[in-house]
Amino acid sequence: MTKRAFDKIMAGLDSARGYLDGTADKRVYRVHVPEKIDVKKIRTRLGLSQESFAATYGFAVSAVRDWEQGRRRPERSARILLKIVEKEPEAVTRALGR
């Protein structure tokens, strides 16, 4: 193992230790929730109709339509779920038991 690799591993362990014992700056570990999500882009990339997308991920069809047409913006929790659907759709369907 190179010194550089060792140093990176140790830095990661020190960071984890700080997080666990409460000495780390928790602001560093906060999740970034995007303000805007392109719902139509996510849905079409998955090849789903609005109805199928809503049913698969537990959204109201009317909400999906409103989000796509810009009449409403998804709430924070919906934006988090949409971001996960965008990156790992299979994980969401597994977690939802579908």
C-alpha positions in Angstrom: 0.0 0.0 0.0 1.3 3.4 -0.9 1.6 6.2 1.7 -0.9 8.3 -0.3 -3.5 5.4 -0.1 -2.8 4.9 3.6 -3.2 8.6 4.3 -6.6 8.7 2.4 -7.8 5.7 4.4 -6.8 7.2 7.7 -8.4 10.5 6.8 -11.6 8.7 6.1 -11.4 6.7 9.4 -10.7 9.9 11.3 -13.7 11.5 9.7 -16.0 8.6 10.5 -14.7 8.6 14.1 -15.5 12.3 14.4 -18.9 11.8 13.1 -19.6 8.9 15.5 -18.3 10.6 18.6 -20.0 13.9 17.8 -16.8 16.0 17.3 -17.2 16.5 13.5 -19.0 19.4 12.0 -22.4 17.8 11.1 -23.0 20.5 8.5 -20.5 18.7 6.3 -22.7 15.6 6.2 -26.0 17.2 5.4 -27.8 16.1 2.3 -28.2 18.4 -0.6 -31.8 18.5 -1.7 -32.1 20.1 -5.2 -34.6 22.9 -5.5 -35.6 21.9 -9.1 -36.2 18.4 -10.4 -37.1 17.6 -14.0 -39.8 15.0 -13.3 -40.6 14.5 -17.0 -37.0 13.7 -17.8 -36.8 11.1 -15.1 -40.1 9.6 -16.1 -39.4 9.4 -19.8 -35.9 8.0 -19.2 -37.6 5.2 -17.3 -40.1 4.7 -20.2 -43.1 5.2 -18.1 -46.4 7.0 -18.7 -47.5 9.5 -16.1 -50.0 7.0 -14.7 -47.4 4.2 -14.5 -44.8 6.5 -12.9 -47.2 7.6 -10.3 -48.4 4.1 -9.5 -44.8 2.7 -9.4 -43.4 5.3 -7.0 -46.5 6.2 -4.9 -47.3 9.6 -6.3 -50.7 11.0 -7.3 -51.1 11.2 -11.0 -52.4 14.8 -10.6 -49.2 15.7 -8.8 -47.0 14.2 -11.5 -49.0 16.2 -14.1 -48.7 19.4 -12.1 -45.0 19.0 -11.6 -44.3 18.3 -15.2 -46.5 21.3 -16.4 -44.9 23.6 -13.8 -48.1 24.3 -11.9 -46.6 22.9 -8.7 -43.2 22.1 -7.3 -42.6 18.8 -5.5 -42.3 19.2 -1.7 -38.8 18.5 -0.2 -39.6 14.9 0.7 -40.9 14.2 -2.9 -37.7 15.8 -4.3 -35.6 13.5 -2.3 -37.5 10.5 -3.5 -37.4 11.7 -7.1 -33.7 12.1 -6.9 -33.3 8.5 -5.6 -35.7 7.3 -8.4 -33.5 9.2 -10.9 -30.3 7.6 -9.6 -31.4 4.1 -8.3 -35.0 3.3 -9.6 -34.5 -0.4 -8.9 -33.6 0.3 -5.2 -36.9 2.2 -4.8 -39.0 -0.5 -6.3 -37.3 -3.1 -4.2 -37.8 -1.0 -1.1 -41.5 -0.5 -1.9 -41.9 -4.3 -2.5 -42.8 -4.0 -6.2 
